[in-house]
Amino acid sequence: MHLSDDDIVRSISAHSPEGIEALYDRYGGLAHTVALRILSDRGAAEDVVQESFLAVWRRGSTFQAGRGSLRSWICTIVRNRAIDRLRGDRHRTRLDTPIEGETIEPAVSDPWAAVALELSGEEVRKALAELPIEQRQTIELAYYGGYSQSEIASVMEVPLGTVKGRVRIALDKLRASLADRMETPWQTQ
Amino acid sequence: MSHDEVADLLALDAVGVLEPSEREAMERHLATCEPCRATAAQYVDVAAMLPTALELVPPPARLRRNLMAQVYAEANATPALPWWRRLADAIPTGRAFTLVGAAAVVAAIALGIWGAGRGTQQGPVAYMVSGTTATGVLDVNSSGTQGVLTVTGLAPLPATEAYEVWLIPAHGSPKGVTFLSPGVNGGPWTAVMSGNMSLYKSIAATVEPAGGSPAPSNTEVLSGQLTES
């Protein structure tokens, strides 16, 4: 039986093991890939993935549809835990991925959920390749490297303001590029 | 703080490099600005597309098995939700709670409680399993949440292989749930599993590489039906 992301969210919020099972079956491979890319250590990556899904199970879902898709939510949890582990900062409490409390909202129609399902890795790689190299490197240092803004500025030998600008411009370009590849109307902000 | 300035912070947050000192101002703005909340969701989702560019590295089967063993073990140790909580959870979100709907939900829960009560009175159940050389039994506890498989007649395996146990639903793929462990001094092989046994129609064991496989290979050594005879 195919469960939608909405079904999975409801199942997790009801504290159902089947909800976690479905979440893992859908996004466990992606979560493992992200953790492995950040940590470059199979054992550590497996630990992070298991810890992340157990945290969702134990604390209940706080997924909020208005703050992104289920896919991005679990990616963010795994990414943050992997970065914390990379930094050896296991006690840090992240504010951007709350997993306390019981807040839950059903997923709403989300164009990016469809984008995520339909775009292939090759298409995303192409979109990334179209970015100027300095923007792509900035994004990768931030997302996978766990560097702070000032560390990125230091590594790339640019002012802090340039780092801020590059991140936003890169994400705007990426969003536009991926939307074009989907050939769907897209409202720019 | 302008929308433009906030957008910079939202993008930084999406890739995980927002400084704590910047977060408060961003959250304060988001609390009262719907367009910026929409922008935040878009940046988060674009950032989450980044891993799609990576070559997918499937996790080993043991990761799923370890995770779900832990989840089911904790689920079995967790007290059942009170009836009113299940009532609330059963109501579809965002819909008006009609009298007819309420009656239906209450009736469903009442039947569920009655059914659960019957289930707990049935006691443990034993299912026979067998293969070309192996025979055994799966003992399932009265709540149907844990099983112990005991098997004799299995040949020893090299360290690179293991007997993996699969639970097979009526519809869907087999799920690798555990491995058989050899008994001491040639005693029976055993495996313990947790989960909702009522979801599955049959059980099987196959020879797989140590660490397990994502799907069973064509090396079945025993199988059995999870239906009472």
Boltz contact constraints between the chains, C-beta under 6 A:
constraints:
  - contact:
      token1: [A, 14]
      token2: [B, 89]
      max_distance: 6.0
  - contact:
      token1: [A, 17]
      token2: [B, 71]
      max_distance: 6.0
  - contact:
      token1: [A, 17]
      token2: [B, 72]
      max_distance: 6.0
  - contact:
      token1: [A, 17]
      token2: [B, 75]
      max_distance: 6.0
  - contact:
      token1: [A, 20]
      token2: [B, 71]
      max_distance: 6.0
  - contact:
      token1: [A, 21]
      token2: [B, 68]
      max_distance: 6.0
  - contact:
      token1: [A, 28]
      token2: [B, 59]
      max_distance: 6.0
  - contact:
      token1: [A, 29]
      token2: [B, 56]
      max_distance: 6.0
  - contact:
      token1: [A, 29]
      token2: [B, 58]
      max_distance: 6.0
  - contact:
      token1: [A, 30]
      token2: [B, 51]
      max_distance: 6.0
  - contact:
      token1: [A, 32]
      token2: [B, 59]
      max_distance: 6.0
  - contact:
      token1: [A, 33]
      token2: [B, 51]
      max_distance: 6.0
  - contact:
      token1: [A, 33]
      token2: [B, 54]
      max_distance: 6.0
  - contact:
      token1: [A, 33]
      token2: [B, 56]
      max_distance: 6.0
  - contact:
      token1: [A, 33]
      token2: [B, 57]
      max_distance: 6.0
  - contact:
      token1: [A, 34]
      token2: [B, 51]
      max_distance: 6.0
  - contact:
      token1: [A, 36]
      token2: [B, 57]
      max_distance: 6.0
  - contact:
      token1: [A, 37]
      token2: [B, 54]
      max_distance: 6.0
  - contact:
      token1: [A, 46]
      token2: [B, 63]
      max_distance: 6.0
  - contact:
      token1: [A, 50]
      token2: [B, 67]
      max_distance: 6.0
  - contact:
      token1: [A, 53]
      token2: [B, 67]
      max_distance: 6.0
  - contact:
      token1: [A, 57]
      token2: [B, 71]
      max_distance: 6.0
  - contact:
      token1: [A, 66]
      token2: [B, 37]
      max_distance: 6.0
  - contact:
      token1: [A, 67]
      token2: [B, 41]
      max_distance: 6.0
  - contact:
      token1: [A, 68]
      token2: [B, 41]
      max_distance: 6.0
  - contact:
      token1: [A, 68]
      token2: [B, 44]
      max_distance: 6.0
  - contact:
      token1: [A, 68]
      token2: [B, 45]
      max_distance: 6.0
  - contact:
      token1: [A, 69]
      token2: [B, 45]
      max_distance: 6.0
  - contact:
      token1: [A, 71]
      token2: [B, 48]
      max_distance: 6.0
  - contact:
      token1: [A, 72]
      token2: [B, 44]
      max_distance: 6.0
  - contact:
      token1: [A, 72]
      token2: [B, 45]
      max_distance: 6.0
  - contact:
      token1: [A, 72]
      token2: [B, 48]
      max_distance: 6.0
  - contact:
      token1: [A, 75]
      token2: [B, 48]
      max_distance: 6.0
  - contact:
      token1: [A, 96]
      token2: [B, 13]
      max_distance: 6.0
  - contact:
      token1: [A, 106]
      token2: [B, 93]
      max_distance: 6.0
  - contact:
      token1: [A, 112]
      token2: [B, 45]
      max_distance: 6.0
  - contact:
      token1: [A, 121]
      token2: [B, 52]
      max_distance: 6.0
  - contact:
      token1: [A, 121]
      token2: [B, 53]
      max_distance: 6.0
  - contact:
      token1: [A, 124]
      token2: [B, 49]
      max_distance: 6.0
  - contact:
      token1: [A, 124]
      token2: [B, 52]
      max_distance: 6.0
  - contact:
      token1: [A, 124]
      token2: [B, 53]
      max_distance: 6.0
  - contact:
      token1: [A, 125]
      token2: [B, 53]
      max_distance: 6.0
  - contact:
      token1: [A, 128]
      token2: [B, 53]
      max_distance: 6.0
  - contact:
      token1: [A, 142]
      token2: [B, 15]
      max_distance: 6.0
  - contact:
      token1: [A, 142]
      token2: [B, 17]
      max_distance: 6.0
  - contact:
      token1: [A, 143]
      token2: [B, 15]
      max_distance: 6.0
  - contact:
      token1: [A, 143]
      token2: [B, 50]
      max_distance: 6.0
  - contact:
      token1: [A, 149]
      token2: [B, 17]
      max_distance: 6.0
  - contact:
      token1: [A, 164]
      token2: [B, 8]
      max_distance: 6.0
  - contact:
      token1: [A, 167]
      token2: [B, 11]
      max_distance: 6.0
  - contact:
      token1: [A, 167]
      token2: [B, 12]
      max_distance: 6.0
  - contact:
      token1: [A, 167]
      token2: [B, 15]
      max_distance: 6.0
  - contact:
      token1: [A, 168]
      token2: [B, 8]
      max_distance: 6.0
  - contact:
      token1: [A, 168]
      token2: [B, 11]
      max_distance: 6.0
  - contact:
      token1: [A, 171]
      token2: [B, 11]
      max_distance: 6.0
  - contact:
      token1: [A, 171]
      token2: [B, 43]
      max_distance: 6.0
  - contact:
      token1: [A, 171]
      token2: [B, 46]
      max_distance: 6.0
  - contact:
      token1: [A, 174]
      token2: [B, 46]
      max_distance: 6.0
  - contact:
      token1: [A, 175]
      token2: [B, 46]
      max_distance: 6.0
  - contact:
      token1: [A, 189]
      token2: [B, 39]
      max_distance: 6.0
